[in-house]
Amino acid sequence: MSTVIKTTFYNTPMLQKALKRRALESDQTISAYIQRAIADAIAEDLADIEAFEERAGGPTETYEEFRAGLKRDGLI
């Protein structure tokens, strides 16, 4: 079993009610639901950082070039 660290945070009554409902609907404890939500958010952040690092040093374009491309493609 892994070590567990207690963390306290404060909710508004509306958020607490929504949290309880979502945990019940997903058949999880509130702690498990919060842990999963935090882990998912961190994983998403790490994926964003990896994507950013992959593109670092790649080609760049000015705002004007970017805007001209959008116009050319009929997006604006």
mmCIF file of the N, C-alpha and C atoms, coordinates in Angstrom:
data_MODEL
# 
_entry.id   MODEL 
# 
loop_
_atom_site.group_PDB 
_atom_site.id 
_atom_site.type_symbol 
_atom_site.label_atom_id 
_atom_site.label_alt_id 
_atom_site.label_comp_id 
_atom_site.label_asym_id 
_atom_site.label_entity_id 
_atom_site.label_seq_id 
_atom_site.pdbx_PDB_ins_code 
_atom_site.Cartn_x 
_atom_site.Cartn_y 
_atom_site.Cartn_z 
_atom_site.occupancy 
_atom_site.B_iso_or_equiv 
_atom_site.pdbx_formal_charge 
_atom_site.auth_seq_id 
_atom_site.auth_comp_id 
_atom_site.auth_asym_id 
_atom_site.auth_atom_id 
_atom_site.pdbx_PDB_model_num 
ATOM 1   N N  . MET A 1 1  ? 0.847   -1.184 0.000   1.00 0.00 ? 1  MET A N  1 
ATOM 2   C CA . MET A 1 1  ? 0.000   0.000  0.000   1.00 0.00 ? 1  MET A CA 1 
ATOM 3   C C  . MET A 1 1  ? 0.883   1.234  0.000   1.00 0.00 ? 1  MET A C  1 
ATOM 4   N N  . SER A 1 2  ? 0.528   2.206  -0.817  1.00 0.00 ? 2  SER A N  1 
ATOM 5   C CA . SER A 1 2  ? 1.326   3.418  -0.888  1.00 0.00 ? 2  SER A CA 1 
ATOM 6   C C  . SER A 1 2  ? 0.993   4.352  0.261   1.00 0.00 ? 2  SER A C  1 
ATOM 7   N N  . THR A 1 3  ? 1.919   5.219  0.547   1.00 0.00 ? 3  THR A N  1 
ATOM 8   C CA . THR A 1 3  ? 1.723   6.203  1.596   1.00 0.00 ? 3  THR A CA 1 
ATOM 9   C C  . THR A 1 3  ? 0.681   7.218  1.139   1.00 0.00 ? 3  THR A C  1 
ATOM 10  N N  . VAL A 1 4  ? -0.178  7.614  2.053   1.00 0.00 ? 4  VAL A N  1 
ATOM 11  C CA . VAL A 1 4  ? -1.221  8.592  1.761   1.00 0.00 ? 4  VAL A CA 1 
ATOM 12  C C  . VAL A 1 4  ? -0.969  9.826  2.610   1.00 0.00 ? 4  VAL A C  1 
ATOM 13  N N  . ILE A 1 5  ? -1.096  10.984 1.995   1.00 0.00 ? 5  ILE A N  1 
ATOM 14  C CA . ILE A 1 5  ? -0.901  12.239 2.699   1.00 0.00 ? 5  ILE A CA 1 
ATOM 15  C C  . ILE A 1 5  ? -2.226  12.982 2.722   1.00 0.00 ? 5  ILE A C  1 
ATOM 16  N N  . LYS A 1 6  ? -2.636  13.395 3.892   1.00 0.00 ? 6  LYS A N  1 
ATOM 17  C CA . LYS A 1 6  ? -3.894  14.124 4.032   1.00 0.00 ? 6  LYS A CA 1 
ATOM 18  C C  . LYS A 1 6  ? -3.700  15.564 3.564   1.00 0.00 ? 6  LYS A C  1 
ATOM 19  N N  . THR A 1 7  ? -4.645  16.029 2.765   1.00 0.00 ? 7  THR A N  1 
ATOM 20  C CA . THR A 1 7  ? -4.639  17.396 2.266   1.00 0.00 ? 7  THR A CA 1 
ATOM 21  C C  . THR A 1 7  ? -6.014  17.996 2.524   1.00 0.00 ? 7  THR A C  1 
ATOM 22  N N  . THR A 1 8  ? -6.033  19.212 2.990   1.00 0.00 ? 8  THR A N  1 
ATOM 23  C CA . THR A 1 8  ? -7.297  19.892 3.245   1.00 0.00 ? 8  THR A CA 1 
ATOM 24  C C  . THR A 1 8  ? -7.479  21.011 2.235   1.00 0.00 ? 8  THR A C  1 
ATOM 25  N N  . PHE A 1 9  ? -8.662  21.105 1.667   1.00 0.00 ? 9  PHE A N  1 
ATOM 26  C CA . PHE A 1 9  ? -9.002  22.244 0.827   1.00 0.00 ? 9  PHE A CA 1 
ATOM 27  C C  . PHE A 1 9  ? -10.447 22.610 1.101   1.00 0.00 ? 9  PHE A C  1 
ATOM 28  N N  . TYR A 1 10 ? -10.816 23.802 0.713   1.00 0.00 ? 10 TYR A N  1 
ATOM 29  C CA . TYR A 1 10 ? -12.127 24.326 1.045   1.00 0.00 ? 10 TYR A CA 1 
ATOM 30  C C  . TYR A 1 10 ? -12.979 24.460 -0.204  1.00 0.00 ? 10 TYR A C  1 
ATOM 31  N N  . ASN A 1 11 ? -14.236 24.050 -0.075  1.00 0.00 ? 11 ASN A N  1 
ATOM 32  C CA . ASN A 1 11 ? -15.197 24.119 -1.169  1.00 0.00 ? 11 ASN A CA 1 
ATOM 33  C C  . ASN A 1 11 ? -16.321 25.081 -0.832  1.00 0.00 ? 11 ASN A C  1 
ATOM 34  N N  . THR A 1 12 ? -16.954 25.577 -1.864  1.00 0.00 ? 12 THR A N  1 
ATOM 35  C CA . THR A 1 12 ? -18.218 26.258 -1.656  1.00 0.00 ? 12 THR A CA 1 
ATOM 36  C C  . THR A 1 12 ? -19.273 25.167 -1.476  1.00 0.00 ? 12 THR A C  1 
ATOM 37  N N  . PRO A 1 13 ? -20.388 25.465 -0.848  1.00 0.00 ? 13 PRO A N  1 
ATOM 38  C CA . PRO A 1 13 ? -21.429 24.440 -0.702  1.00 0.00 ? 13 PRO A CA 1 
ATOM 39  C C  . PRO A 1 13 ? -21.872 23.864 -2.049  1.00 0.00 ? 13 PRO A C  1 
ATOM 40  N N  . MET A 1 14 ? -21.968 24.695 -3.075  1.00 0.00 ? 14 MET A N  1 
ATOM 41  C CA . MET A 1 14 ? -22.389 24.211 -4.383  1.00 0.00 ? 14 MET A CA 1 
ATOM 42  C C  . MET A 1 14 ? -21.366 23.233 -4.970  1.00 0.00 ? 14 MET A C  1 
ATOM 43  N N  . LEU A 1 15 ? -20.080 23.572 -4.848  1.00 0.00 ? 15 LEU A N  1 
ATOM 44  C CA . LEU A 1 15 ? -19.042 22.687 -5.354  1.00 0.00 ? 15 LEU A CA 1 
ATOM 45  C C  . LEU A 1 15 ? -19.023 21.374 -4.577  1.00 0.00 ? 15 LEU A C  1 
ATOM 46  N N  . GLN A 1 16 ? -19.193 21.436 -3.277  1.00 0.00 ? 16 GLN A N  1 
ATOM 47  C CA . GLN A 1 16 ? -19.201 20.218 -2.457  1.00 0.00 ? 16 GLN A CA 1 
ATOM 48  C C  . GLN A 1 16 ? -20.358 19.305 -2.863  1.00 0.00 ? 16 GLN A C  1 
ATOM 49  N N  . LYS A 1 17 ? -21.519 19.891 -3.105  1.00 0.00 ? 17 LYS A N  1 
ATOM 50  C CA . LYS A 1 17 ? -22.679 19.099 -3.516  1.00 0.00 ? 17 LYS A CA 1 
ATOM 51  C C  . LYS A 1 17 ? -22.414 18.435 -4.867  1.00 0.00 ? 17 LYS A C  1 
ATOM 52  N N  . ALA A 1 18 ? -21.856 19.197 -5.804  1.00 0.00 ? 18 ALA A N  1 
ATOM 53  C CA . ALA A 1 18 ? -21.543 18.646 -7.126  1.00 0.00 ? 18 ALA A CA 1 
ATOM 54  C C  . ALA A 1 18 ? -20.487 17.556 -7.024  1.00 0.00 ? 18 ALA A C  1 
ATOM 55  N N  . LEU A 1 19 ? -19.504 17.760 -6.183  1.00 0.00 ? 19 LEU A N  1 
ATOM 56  C CA . LEU A 1 19 ? -18.447 16.775 -5.985  1.00 0.00 ? 19 LEU A CA 1 
ATOM 57  C C  . LEU A 1 19 ? -19.009 15.469 -5.427  1.00 0.00 ? 19 LEU A C  1 
ATOM 58  N N  . LYS A 1 20 ? -19.852 15.565 -4.425  1.00 0.00 ? 20 LYS A N  1 
ATOM 59  C CA . LYS A 1 20 ? -20.479 14.373 -3.858  1.00 0.00 ? 20 LYS A CA 1 
ATOM 60  C C  . LYS A 1 20 ? -21.287 13.631 -4.912  1.00 0.00 ? 20 LYS A C  1 
ATOM 61  N N  . ARG A 1 21 ? -22.047 14.377 -5.697  1.00 0.00 ? 21 ARG A N  1 
ATOM 62  C CA . ARG A 1 21 ? -22.886 13.765 -6.731  1.00 0.00 ? 21 ARG A CA 1 
ATOM 63  C C  . ARG A 1 21 ? -22.027 13.047 -7.773  1.00 0.00 ? 21 ARG A C  1 
ATOM 64  N N  . ARG A 1 22 ? -20.974 13.700 -8.248  1.00 0.00 ? 22 ARG A N  1 
ATOM 65  C CA . ARG A 1 22 ? -20.118 13.087 -9.266  1.00 0.00 ? 22 ARG A CA 1 
ATOM 66  C C  . ARG A 1 22 ? -19.410 11.848 -8.713  1.00 0.00 ? 22 ARG A C  1 
ATOM 67  N N  . ALA A 1 23 ? -18.981 11.903 -7.482  1.00 0.00 ? 23 ALA A N  1 
ATOM 68  C CA . ALA A 1 23 ? -18.318 10.739 -6.885  1.00 0.00 ? 23 ALA A CA 1 
ATOM 69  C C  . ALA A 1 23 ? -19.299 9.576  -6.786  1.00 0.00 ? 23 ALA A C  1 
ATOM 70  N N  . LEU A 1 24 ? -20.508 9.850  -6.339  1.00 0.00 ? 24 LEU A N  1 
ATOM 71  C CA . LEU A 1 24 ? -21.523 8.793  -6.250  1.00 0.00 ? 24 LEU A CA 1 
ATOM 72  C C  . LEU A 1 24 ? -21.847 8.221  -7.624  1.00 0.00 ? 24 LEU A C  1 
ATOM 73  N N  . GLU A 1 25 ? -22.024 9.080  -8.615  1.00 0.00 ? 25 GLU A N  1 
ATOM 74  C CA . GLU A 1 25 ? -22.360 8.627  -9.963  1.00 0.00 ? 25 GLU A CA 1 
ATOM 75  C C  . GLU A 1 25 ? -21.261 7.757  -10.562 1.00 0.00 ? 25 GLU A C  1 
ATOM 76  N N  . SER A 1 26 ? -20.017 8.018  -10.183 1.00 0.00 ? 26 SER A N  1 
ATOM 77  C CA . SER A 1 26 ? -18.902 7.248  -10.722 1.00 0.00 ? 26 SER A CA 1 
ATOM 78  C C  . SER A 1 26 ? -18.500 6.099  -9.794  1.00 0.00 ? 26 SER A C  1 
ATOM 79  N N  . ASP A 1 27 ? -19.302 5.882  -8.741  1.00 0.00 ? 27 ASP A N  1 
ATOM 80  C CA . ASP A 1 27 ? -19.071 4.790  -7.787  1.00 0.00 ? 27 ASP A CA 1 
ATOM 81  C C  . ASP A 1 27 ? -17.677 4.855  -7.167  1.00 0.00 ? 27 ASP A C  1 
ATOM 82  N N  . GLN A 1 28 ? -17.288 6.075  -6.774  1.00 0.00 ? 28 GLN A N  1 
ATOM 83  C CA . GLN A 1 28 ? -15.993 6.305  -6.153  1.00 0.00 ? 28 GLN A CA 1 
ATOM 84  C C  . GLN A 1 28 ? -16.185 7.089  -4.862  1.00 0.00 ? 28 GLN A C  1 
ATOM 85  N N  . THR A 1 29 ? -15.180 7.036  -4.028  1.00 0.00 ? 29 THR A N  1 
ATOM 86  C CA . THR A 1 29 ? -15.180 7.934  -2.875  1.00 0.00 ? 29 THR A CA 1 
ATOM 87  C C  . THR A 1 29 ? -14.835 9.335  -3.387  1.00 0.00 ? 29 THR A C  1 
ATOM 88  N N  . ILE A 1 30 ? -15.132 10.331 -2.579  1.00 0.00 ? 30 ILE A N  1 
ATOM 89  C CA . ILE A 1 30 ? -14.763 11.697 -2.955  1.00 0.00 ? 30 ILE A CA 1 
ATOM 90  C C  . ILE A 1 30 ? -13.241 11.795 -3.100  1.00 0.00 ? 30 ILE A C  1 
ATOM 91  N N  . SER A 1 31 ? -12.508 11.169 -2.189  1.00 0.00 ? 31 SER A N  1 
ATOM 92  C CA . SER A 1 31 ? -11.038 11.200 -2.278  1.00 0.00 ? 31 SER A CA 1 
ATOM 93  C C  . SER A 1 31 ? -10.549 10.596 -3.582  1.00 0.00 ? 31 SER A C  1 
ATOM 94  N N  . ALA A 1 32 ? -11.082 9.442  -3.962  1.00 0.00 ? 32 ALA A N  1 
ATOM 95  C CA . ALA A 1 32 ? -10.660 8.792  -5.202  1.00 0.00 ? 32 ALA A CA 1 
ATOM 96  C C  . ALA A 1 32 ? -11.009 9.661  -6.402  1.00 0.00 ? 32 ALA A C  1 
ATOM 97  N N  . TYR A 1 33 ? -12.188 10.273 -6.366  1.00 0.00 ? 33 TYR A N  1 
ATOM 98  C CA . TYR A 1 33 ? -12.612 11.128 -7.471  1.00 0.00 ? 33 TYR A CA 1 
ATOM 99  C C  . TYR A 1 33 ? -11.673 12.324 -7.614  1.00 0.00 ? 33 TYR A C  1 
ATOM 100 N N  . ILE A 1 34 ? -11.333 12.967 -6.503  1.00 0.00 ? 34 ILE A N  1 
ATOM 101 C CA . ILE A 1 34 ? -10.431 14.120 -6.524  1.00 0.00 ? 34 ILE A CA 1 
ATOM 102 C C  . ILE A 1 34 ? -9.040  13.700 -6.986  1.00 0.00 ? 34 ILE A C  1 
ATOM 103 N N  . GLN A 1 35 ? -8.550  12.564 -6.487  1.00 0.00 ? 35 GLN A N  1 
ATOM 104 C CA . GLN A 1 35 ? -7.225  12.080 -6.899  1.00 0.00 ? 35 GLN A CA 1 
ATOM 105 C C  . GLN A 1 35 ? -7.174  11.863 -8.409  1.00 0.00 ? 35 GLN A C  1 
ATOM 106 N N  . ARG A 1 36 ? -8.215  11.251 -8.969  1.00 0.00 ? 36 ARG A N  1 
ATOM 107 C CA . ARG A 1 36 ? -8.263  10.999 -10.412 1.00 0.00 ? 36 ARG A CA 1 
ATOM 108 C C  . ARG A 1 36 ? -8.306  12.313 -11.179 1.00 0.00 ? 36 ARG A C  1 
ATOM 109 N N  . ALA A 1 37 ? -9.102  13.268 -10.709 1.00 0.00 ? 37 ALA A N  1 
ATOM 110 C CA . ALA A 1 37 ? -9.204  14.562 -11.390 1.00 0.00 ? 37 ALA A CA 1 
ATOM 111 C C  . ALA A 1 37 ? -7.857  15.288 -11.386 1.00 0.00 ? 37 ALA A C  1 
ATOM 112 N N  . ILE A 1 38 ? -7.166  15.262 -10.269 1.00 0.00 ? 38 ILE A N  1 
ATOM 113 C CA . ILE A 1 38 ? -5.863  15.921 -10.181 1.00 0.00 ? 38 ILE A CA 1 
ATOM 114 C C  . ILE A 1 38 ? -4.846  15.208 -11.063 1.00 0.00 ? 38 ILE A C  1 
ATOM 115 N N  . ALA A 1 39 ? -4.835  13.879 -11.023 1.00 0.00 ? 39 ALA A N  1 
ATOM 116 C CA . ALA A 1 39 ? -3.902  13.113 -11.861 1.00 0.00 ? 39 ALA A CA 1 
ATOM 117 C C  . ALA A 1 39 ? -4.152  13.385 -13.339 1.00 0.00 ? 39 ALA A C  1 
ATOM 118 N N  . ASP A 1 40 ? -5.420  13.449 -13.740 1.00 0.00 ? 40 ASP A N  1 
ATOM 119 C CA . ASP A 1 40 ? -5.750  13.746 -15.141 1.00 0.00 ? 40 ASP A CA 1 
ATOM 120 C C  . ASP A 1 40 ? -5.279  15.143 -15.538 1.00 0.00 ? 40 ASP A C  1 
ATOM 121 N N  . ALA A 1 41 ? -5.473  16.108 -14.657 1.00 0.00 ? 41 ALA A N  1 
ATOM 122 C CA . ALA A 1 41 ? -5.049  17.477 -14.950 1.00 0.00 ? 41 ALA A CA 1 
ATOM 123 C C  . ALA A 1 41 ? -3.533  17.564 -15.089 1.00 0.00 ? 41 ALA A C  1 
ATOM 124 N N  . ILE A 1 42 ? -2.806  16.877 -14.217 1.00 0.00 ? 42 ILE A N  1 
ATOM 125 C CA . ILE A 1 42 ? -1.340  16.875 -14.291 1.00 0.00 ? 42 ILE A CA 1 
ATOM 126 C C  . ILE A 1 42 ? -0.876  16.184 -15.570 1.00 0.00 ? 42 ILE A C  1 
ATOM 127 N N  . ALA A 1 43 ? -1.503  15.064 -15.920 1.00 0.00 ? 43 ALA A N  1 
ATOM 128 C CA . ALA A 1 43 ? -1.141  14.351 -17.149 1.00 0.00 ? 43 ALA A CA 1 
ATOM 129 C C  . ALA A 1 43 ? -1.364  15.240 -18.369 1.00 0.00 ? 43 ALA A C  1 
ATOM 130 N N  . GLU A 1 44 ? -2.470  15.982 -18.379 1.00 0.00 ? 44 GLU A N  1 
ATOM 131 C CA . GLU A 1 44 ? -2.744  16.891 -19.493 1.00 0.00 ? 44 GLU A CA 1 
ATOM 132 C C  . GLU A 1 44 ? -1.689  17.987 -19.574 1.00 0.00 ? 44 GLU A C  1 
ATOM 133 N N  . ASP A 1 45 ? -1.302  18.526 -18.415 1.00 0.00 ? 45 ASP A N  1 
ATOM 134 C CA . ASP A 1 45 ? -0.254  19.548 -18.395 1.00 0.00 ? 45 ASP A CA 1 
ATOM 135 C C  . ASP A 1 45 ? 1.054   18.989 -18.942 1.00 0.00 ? 45 ASP A C  1 
ATOM 136 N N  . LEU A 1 46 ? 1.403   17.770 -18.530 1.00 0.00 ? 46 LEU A N  1 
ATOM 137 C CA . LEU A 1 46 ? 2.645   17.165 -19.007 1.00 0.00 ? 46 LEU A CA 1 
ATOM 138 C C  . LEU A 1 46 ? 2.604   16.933 -20.507 1.00 0.00 ? 46 LEU A C  1 
ATOM 139 N N  . ALA A 1 47 ? 1.458   16.519 -21.032 1.00 0.00 ? 47 ALA A N  1 
ATOM 140 C CA . ALA A 1 47 ? 1.318   16.326 -22.477 1.00 0.00 ? 47 ALA A CA 1 
ATOM 141 C C  . ALA A 1 47 ? 1.487   17.661 -23.205 1.00 0.00 ? 47 ALA A C  1 
ATOM 142 N N  . ASP A 1 48 ? 0.938   18.735 -22.650 1.00 0.00 ? 48 ASP A N  1 
ATOM 143 C CA . ASP A 1 48 ? 1.096   20.059 -23.253 1.00 0.00 ? 48 ASP A CA 1 
ATOM 144 C C  . ASP A 1 48 ? 2.564   20.477 -23.258 1.00 0.00 ? 48 ASP A C  1 
ATOM 145 N N  . ILE A 1 49 ? 3.256   20.229 -22.157 1.00 0.00 ? 49 ILE A N  1 
ATOM 146 C CA . ILE A 1 49 ? 4.676   20.591 -22.064 1.00 0.00 ? 49 ILE A CA 1 
ATOM 147 C C  . ILE A 1 49 ? 5.494   19.795 -23.073 1.00 0.00 ? 49 ILE A C  1 
ATOM 148 N N  . GLU A 1 50 ? 5.205   18.490 -23.204 1.00 0.00 ? 50 GLU A N  1 
ATOM 149 C CA . GLU A 1 50 ? 5.920   17.664 -24.175 1.00 0.00 ? 50 GLU A CA 1 
ATOM 150 C C  . GLU A 1 50 ? 5.691   18.166 -25.599 1.00 0.00 ? 50 GLU A C  1 
ATOM 151 N N  . ALA A 1 51 ? 4.446   18.511 -25.922 1.00 0.00 ? 51 ALA A N  1 
ATOM 152 C CA . ALA A 1 51 ? 4.137   19.014 -27.260 1.00 0.00 ? 51 ALA A CA 1 
ATOM 153 C C  . ALA A 1 51 ? 4.868   20.332 -27.509 1.00 0.00 ? 51 ALA A C  1 
ATOM 154 N N  . PHE A 1 52 ? 4.912   21.191 -26.508 1.00 0.00 ? 52 PHE A N  1 
ATOM 155 C CA . PHE A 1 52 ? 5.616   22.466 -26.632 1.00 0.00 ? 52 PHE A CA 1 
ATOM 156 C C  . PHE A 1 52 ? 7.100   22.223 -26.877 1.00 0.00 ? 52 PHE A C  1 
ATOM 157 N N  . GLU A 1 53 ? 7.693   21.310 -26.112 1.00 0.00 ? 53 GLU A N  1 
ATOM 158 C CA . GLU A 1 53 ? 9.125   21.037 -26.246 1.00 0.00 ? 53 GLU A CA 1 
ATOM 159 C C  . GLU A 1 53 ? 9.441   20.417 -27.606 1.00 0.00 ? 53 GLU A C  1 
ATOM 160 N N  . GLU A 1 54 ? 8.538   19.600 -28.147 1.00 0.00 ? 54 GLU A N  1 
ATOM 161 C CA . GLU A 1 54 ? 8.748   19.016 -29.472 1.00 0.00 ? 54 GLU A CA 1 
ATOM 162 C C  . GLU A 1 54 ? 8.784   20.084 -30.560 1.00 0.00 ? 54 GLU A C  1 
ATOM 163 N N  . ARG A 1 55 ? 7.981   21.141 -30.370 1.00 0.00 ? 55 ARG A N  1 
ATOM 164 C CA . ARG A 1 55 ? 7.916   22.197 -31.376 1.00 0.00 ? 55 ARG A CA 1 
ATOM 165 C C  . ARG A 1 55 ? 8.950   23.300 -31.158 1.00 0.00 ? 55 ARG A C  1 
ATOM 166 N N  . ALA A 1 56 ? 9.610   23.292 -30.016 1.00 0.00 ? 56 ALA A N  1 
ATOM 167 C CA . ALA A 1 56 ? 10.602  24.334 -29.727 1.00 0.00 ? 56 ALA A CA 1 
ATOM 168 C C  . ALA A 1 56 ? 11.695  24.292 -30.786 1.00 0.00 ? 56 ALA A C  1 
ATOM 169 N N  . GLY A 1 57 ? 12.068  25.449 -31.271 1.00 0.00 ? 57 GLY A N  1 
ATOM 170 C CA . GLY A 1 57 ? 13.108  25.535 -32.283 1.00 0.00 ? 57 GLY A CA 1 
ATOM 171 C C  . GLY A 1 57 ? 12.593  25.303 -33.693 1.00 0.00 ? 57 GLY A C  1 
ATOM 172 N N  . GLY A 1 58 ? 11.310  25.016 -33.815 1.00 0.00 ? 58 GLY A N  1 
ATOM 173 C CA . GLY A 1 58 ? 10.717  24.798 -35.129 1.00 0.00 ? 58 GLY A CA 1 
ATOM 174 C C  . GLY A 1 58 ? 10.450  26.113 -35.830 1.00 0.00 ? 58 GLY A C  1 
ATOM 175 N N  . PRO A 1 59 ? 9.867   26.020 -37.014 1.00 0.00 ? 59 PRO A N  1 
ATOM 176 C CA . PRO A 1 59 ? 9.602   27.250 -37.774 1.00 0.00 ? 59 PRO A CA 1 
ATOM 177 C C  . PRO A 1 59 ? 8.588   28.141 -37.053 1.00 0.00 ? 59 PRO A C  1 
ATOM 178 N N  . THR A 1 60 ? 8.759   29.417 -37.227 1.00 0.00 ? 60 THR A N  1 
ATOM 179 C CA . THR A 1 60 ? 7.832   30.386 -36.635 1.00 0.00 ? 60 THR A CA 1 
ATOM 180 C C  . THR A 1 60 ? 7.290   31.285 -37.738 1.00 0.00 ? 60 THR A C  1 
ATOM 181 N N  . GLU A 1 61 ? 6.231   31.981 -37.433 1.00 0.00 ? 61 GLU A N  1 
ATOM 182 C CA . GLU A 1 61 ? 5.689   32.954 -38.360 1.00 0.00 ? 61 GLU A CA 1 
ATOM 183 C C  . GLU A 1 61 ? 5.194   34.150 -37.570 1.00 0.00 ? 61 GLU A C  1 
ATOM 184 N N  . THR A 1 62 ? 5.167   35.273 -38.207 1.00 0.00 ? 62 THR A N  1 
ATOM 185 C CA . THR A 1 62 ? 4.695   36.478 -37.552 1.00 0.00 ? 62 THR A CA 1 
ATOM 186 C C  . THR A 1 62 ? 3.170   36.425 -37.467 1.00 0.00 ? 62 THR A C  1 
ATOM 187 N N  . TYR A 1 63 ? 2.627   37.321 -36.673 1.00 0.00 ? 63 TYR A N  1 
ATOM 188 C CA . TYR A 1 63 ? 1.175   37.419 -36.559 1.00 0.00 ? 63 TYR A CA 1 
ATOM 189 C C  . TYR A 1 63 ? 0.566   37.716 -37.924 1.00 0.00 ? 63 TYR A C  1 
ATOM 190 N N  . GLU A 1 64 ? 1.211   38.616 -38.670 1.00 0.00 ? 64 GLU A N  1 
ATOM 191 C CA . GLU A 1 64 ? 0.693   38.992 -39.987 1.00 0.00 ? 64 GLU A CA 1 
ATOM 192 C C  . GLU A 1 64 ? 0.678   37.781 -40.923 1.00 0.00 ? 64 GLU A C  1 
ATOM 193 N N  . GLU A 1 65 ? 1.736   36.973 -40.888 1.00 0.00 ? 65 GLU A N  1 
ATOM 194 C CA . GLU A 1 65 ? 1.786   35.770 -41.725 1.00 0.00 ? 65 GLU A CA 1 
ATOM 195 C C  . GLU A 1 65 ? 0.698   34.772 -41.311 1.00 0.00 ? 65 GLU A C  1 
ATOM 196 N N  . PHE A 1 66 ? 0.529   34.616 -40.020 1.00 0.00 ? 66 PHE A N  1 
ATOM 197 C CA . PHE A 1 66 ? -0.492  33.711 -39.503 1.00 0.00 ? 66 PHE A CA 1 
ATOM 198 C C  . PHE A 1 66 ? -1.879  34.164 -39.952 1.00 0.00 ? 66 PHE A C  1 
ATOM 199 N N  . ARG A 1 67 ? -2.144  35.454 -39.793 1.00 0.00 ? 67 ARG A N  1 
ATOM 200 C CA . ARG A 1 67 ? -3.444  36.011 -40.175 1.00 0.00 ? 67 ARG A CA 1 
ATOM 201 C C  . ARG A 1 67 ? -3.674  35.878 -41.679 1.00 0.00 ? 67 ARG A C  1 
ATOM 202 N N  . ALA A 1 68 ? -2.643  36.126 -42.468 1.00 0.00 ? 68 ALA A N  1 
ATOM 203 C CA . ALA A 1 68 ? -2.761  35.994 -43.924 1.00 0.00 ? 68 ALA A CA 1 
ATOM 204 C C  . ALA A 1 68 ? -3.088  34.548 -44.301 1.00 0.00 ? 68 ALA A C  1 
ATOM 205 N N  . GLY A 1 69 ? -2.506  33.592 -43.592 1.00 0.00 ? 69 GLY A N  1 
ATOM 206 C CA . GLY A 1 69 ? -2.797  32.184 -43.842 1.00 0.00 ? 69 GLY A CA 1 
ATOM 207 C C  . GLY A 1 69 ? -4.239  31.838 -43.527 1.00 0.00 ? 69 GLY A C  1 
ATOM 208 N N  . LEU A 1 70 ? -4.757  32.392 -42.437 1.00 0.00 ? 70 LEU A N  1 
ATOM 209 C CA . LEU A 1 70 ? -6.164  32.160 -42.094 1.00 0.00 ? 70 LEU A CA 1 
ATOM 210 C C  . LEU A 1 70 ? -7.089  32.738 -43.163 1.00 0.00 ? 70 LEU A C  1 
ATOM 211 N N  . LYS A 1 71 ? -6.748  33.930 -43.657 1.00 0.00 ? 71 LYS A N  1 
ATOM 212 C CA . LYS A 1 71 ? -7.544  34.546 -44.726 1.00 0.00 ? 71 LYS A CA 1 
ATOM 213 C C  . LYS A 1 71 ? -7.475  33.712 -45.995 1.00 0.00 ? 71 LYS A C  1 
ATOM 214 N N  . ARG A 1 72 ? -6.281  33.270 -46.336 1.00 0.00 ? 72 ARG A N  1 
ATOM 215 C CA . ARG A 1 72 ? -6.073  32.473 -47.543 1.00 0.00 ? 72 ARG A CA 1 
ATOM 216 C C  . ARG A 1 72 ? -6.882  31.187 -47.492 1.00 0.00 ? 72 ARG A C  1 
ATOM 217 N N  . ASP A 1 73 ? -6.983  30.603 -46.292 1.00 0.00 ? 73 ASP A N  1 
ATOM 218 C CA . ASP A 1 73 ? -7.729  29.343 -46.119 1.00 0.00 ? 73 ASP A CA 1 
ATOM 219 C C  . ASP A 1 73 ? -9.217  29.577 -45.917 1.00 0.00 ? 73 ASP A C  1 
ATOM 220 N N  . GLY A 1 74 ? -9.634  30.837 -45.938 1.00 0.00 ? 74 GLY A N  1 
ATOM 221 C CA . GLY A 1 74 ? -11.049 31.156 -45.792 1.00 0.00 ? 74 GLY A CA 1 
ATOM 222 C C  . GLY A 1 74 ? -11.579 30.982 -44.380 1.00 0.00 ? 74 GLY A C  1 
ATOM 223 N N  . LEU A 1 75 ? -10.694 31.015 -43.405 1.00 0.00 ? 75 LEU A N  1 
ATOM 224 C CA . LEU A 1 75 ? -11.130 30.842 -42.009 1.00 0.00 ? 75 LEU A CA 1 
ATOM 225 C C  . LEU A 1 75 ? -11.524 32.148 -41.346 1.00 0.00 ? 75 LEU A C  1 
ATOM 226 N N  . ILE A 1 76 ? -11.045 33.252 -41.919 1.00 0.00 ? 76 ILE A N  1 
ATOM 227 C CA . ILE A 1 76 ? -11.490 34.572 -41.441 1.00 0.00 ? 76 ILE A CA 1 
ATOM 228 C C  . ILE A 1 76 ? -11.740 35.472 -42.627 1.00 0.00 ? 76 ILE A C  1 
# 
